[in-house]
Amino acid sequence: NAGVTQTPKFQVLKTGQSMTLQCAQDMNHNSMYWYRQDPGMGLRLIYYSASEGTTDKGEVPNGYNVSRLNKREFSLRLESAAPSQTSVYFCASTRRGFGYGYTFGSGTRLTVV
Amino acid sequence: AQTVTQSQPEMSVQEAETVTLSCTYDTSESNYYLFWYKQPPSRQMILVIRQEAYKQQNATENRFSVNFQKAAKSFSLKISDSQLGDTAMYFCAPFYPTQGGSEKLVFGKGTKLTVNP
């Protein structure tokens, strides 16, 4: 019962460094999502993927890129990290069209210094 | 833009009492779902309750129930017999269709609930 697996759980980056957050789900879900959570702001959508081979921008996509590698995996890349990207990042997935809401990963706490 | 407003940033309640968290949202969609998620200090996002917008009957899940007023675009969460384990951040989140044929959750900013012994 792995559900949605995110790696790493914690990361510290220096300004300008790059990194990729990994996300994988084993529930055969169509849609996958990346959110960031900042204090007092709730969760804001960065990018999502309705199905394998498609990606769309969410509310706060600037500074990020994504790849839907296959049906299971959806990665988030920071090409040149900035302190404003310090946040907790959540990956989530759902089976499209059923209105079940999301299954969430456990989150990645990223600090950019 | 689809907005979600949780007007109570923080609330507290005594153990065993009842508390209601409010949520209003703005959408032009007619078919959608609504959710409340709970986030305890562990950071994990936990589904509390789900409401289908086309159903008039309010959803109930054990001690948790909602008051859904579709015309007013209001979706409040009532927690009865509050327990210490209910201490968490609570997020209201409508689930809307997207142009790409998928759906997405839009989150409010959250209400931090503390249950006191």
Interface residues (C-beta under 8 A of the other chain):
Chain A: N30 S31 Y33 Y35 G40 M41 G42 L43 R44 L45 Y48 A50 S51 T54 D56 G58 V88 F90 A92 T94 R96 G97 G99 Y100 G101 Y102 F104 S106 G107
Chain B: V4 P9 Y33 F35 Y37 R43 Q44 M45 L47 R50 E52 F91 A93 F95 T98 G100 G101 S102 E103 K104 L105 V106 F107 G108 K109 G110
